[in-house]
Amino acid sequence: MADLMNFARVKWACRRGMLELDVLFQPFVEQYYQDLSDTDKACFVRLLECEDPQLFAWFMGHEKCPDPLLADMVAKVRGRAAP
């Protein structure tokens, strides 16, 4: 897990198969990732390990994320990535 918290690896993991997720993750990781606490960084990395369709459902509000920590991270990304 610590290796995945390397910024270059996290930035690469933000490149998804769905443009909608790229639009959310790329600005977030560029502007805010470095300032996150280690706990939040680990949570963000855990979020990136989820499948794209599941992430899309959570970010678009079609489904509620069952994990409270991941749900909080979804809200952080959505709130900070908004124009």
C-alpha positions as CSV (number, residue, x, y, z in Angstrom):
1,M,0.0,0.0,0.0
2,A,2.8,2.4,0.9
3,D,4.3,2.0,-2.6
4,L,0.9,2.9,-4.2
5,M,0.9,6.1,-2.2
6,N,3.8,7.3,-4.5
7,F,2.5,10.3,-6.3
8,A,3.5,9.2,-9.8
9,R,1.8,5.8,-9.3
10,V,-1.4,7.4,-7.9
11,K,-1.4,9.9,-10.7
12,W,-1.2,7.0,-13.2
13,A,-3.9,5.1,-11.4
14,C,-6.2,8.1,-11.9
15,R,-6.2,7.4,-15.7
16,R,-9.4,5.5,-16.0
17,G,-11.3,3.9,-18.8
18,M,-14.1,6.4,-18.4
19,L,-13.7,10.0,-19.4
20,E,-16.2,11.1,-16.6
21,L,-13.9,9.6,-14.0
22,D,-10.8,11.1,-15.6
23,V,-12.4,14.5,-15.3
24,L,-12.9,14.0,-11.6
25,F,-9.7,12.3,-10.6
26,Q,-7.1,14.1,-12.7
27,P,-7.7,17.6,-11.3
28,F,-8.2,16.3,-7.8
29,V,-4.9,14.4,-7.7
30,E,-3.0,17.3,-9.3
31,Q,-4.3,20.0,-7.0
32,Y,-5.1,18.3,-3.7
33,Y,-3.6,14.8,-3.3
34,Q,-0.2,16.1,-1.9
35,D,-2.0,18.0,0.9
36,L,-4.1,15.0,2.1
37,S,-3.3,13.3,5.3
38,D,-1.7,9.8,5.1
39,T,-5.0,8.3,6.1
40,D,-6.9,10.2,3.4
41,K,-4.2,9.3,0.8
42,A,-4.6,5.6,1.7
43,C,-8.4,6.0,1.4
44,F,-8.0,7.6,-2.0
45,V,-5.7,4.8,-3.2
46,R,-8.3,2.3,-1.9
47,L,-11.0,4.2,-3.9
48,L,-8.8,3.9,-7.0
49,E,-8.8,0.1,-6.6
50,C,-12.6,0.0,-7.2
51,E,-14.0,-0.9,-10.6
52,D,-15.0,2.0,-12.9
53,P,-18.7,1.1,-13.2
54,Q,-18.9,1.2,-9.4
55,L,-17.1,4.5,-9.1
56,F,-19.3,6.0,-11.8
57,A,-22.4,4.9,-9.9
58,W,-21.1,6.5,-6.7
59,F,-19.9,9.7,-8.2
60,M,-23.0,10.2,-10.3
61,G,-25.3,9.5,-7.3
62,H,-26.9,6.4,-8.8
63,E,-25.8,4.4,-5.8
64,K,-24.6,5.1,-2.3
65,C,-21.2,3.8,-1.4
66,P,-21.6,1.3,1.4
67,D,-18.2,2.0,2.9
68,P,-18.4,5.3,5.0
69,L,-14.7,6.1,4.5
70,L,-14.9,5.7,0.8
71,A,-18.2,7.6,0.7
72,D,-16.4,10.5,2.5
73,M,-13.6,10.4,-0.1
74,V,-16.2,10.4,-2.9
75,A,-17.7,13.5,-1.4
76,K,-14.2,15.2,-1.0
77,V,-13.3,14.5,-4.7
78,R,-16.7,15.7,-5.9
79,G,-16.5,18.8,-3.8
80,R,-13.0,19.7,-4.9
81,A,-13.3,18.7,-8.5
82,A,-16.4,20.8,-9.1
83,P,-15.8,23.9,-11.2
